Amino acid sequence: MAVPEADFQAMQQKKRRISRRDDEGGLDSVFEKIEEVVLAAQGLTEVTSAIQELSDIVRQNRKTTLALTEEQSRNVRAAFTCLVCRGLFCP
């Protein structure tokens, strides 16, 4: 079956436009995922800092019972609270 060249070209152009729209829609979801990763990475920094602080305390007080100040206790709890519980990923 033969299709006139002009009709074939018009059909090809339409396909390209549709696929471009799909690509642009996909970029939004990629940007959302990148934002989620950045927020999660910020949470990891807090966890790393809390672990480092605890490690330093333990190194200094190897033979004593570990007692945290109220601020240290809050920092540990905040560092280990998941991002969902903090409400960062809730709509």
N, C-alpha and C positions, 0 to 999 in steps of 0.2 A: 504494500500500500504506500503510495507516494503522498507526501505532504508538501505543500508549497513552502519554499525556503523562508518566506516572510513569516508564515504561521509557525514554523519550527523555531525561528529566532525569537519570536514573541513568547513561545512556550518556555524556551530556555531562560529568558529574562525573568519570567514569573517565578520559575524555580529558584533562581538566584536570590530574588528579593525575599522569598519565604524563608530560605535558609539563613539569610542575613538576620532576619528578625529572630529566628531561633537562636542564633549565636549571641545576639545582644541580650536576649532574655537569660541565656546561660551565664553571661557575665555578672548579672546581679547576684545569682546564687554563689558564684565564685567569690565575689566581694564579701558576701555575708560569711562565707566559710573562713576567709582570711581574717575578718574581724573577730570571729570566734576564736581562732588560733591565737591572735594577738592578746585577747583577753585572758585566755587560758595560760599563755606564757607569763603574763603579769602575775597570775596566781602562783605559778611555779617559783617565781623569784621570791615571793613571800615565804613559801614553804622552805626553800633553800636557806633563807636568812634565819628562819626559826630553828631549823636543824643545826645550823652553824652555831647559833647562840647557845642552844642546849649542849652541843658538843663541847664548847668552850667552858661552860659551867661544870660539866662532868669532869673535864680534864683538870680543872682547878680544884675540885672537891671530890677526888676519887674515893676518899675514905669516909665521907660524910653522907648523910641522907640528903637527897636533892629536895630543896624547898624553893619553890618559885615565888617571886613577888606577885602581887595582883596584876601588875602590868605585864610581866613575863607570861603569866597564865593566860591573860587575854590574847597576847600575841600568838601563843601556841594554838589556842582554840581558833583564832581567826585564820591562821595559816592552814590549818587542817580542815576547815569548813569548806565543803565543796562549792564550786561556782554556782551550781543550781540552787543550793540552799541559800546562798547570798542573794539570789534573785537576778544574777547577771544575764541569765539566758531565758528568763521568763518573759513572755510577750507583754 
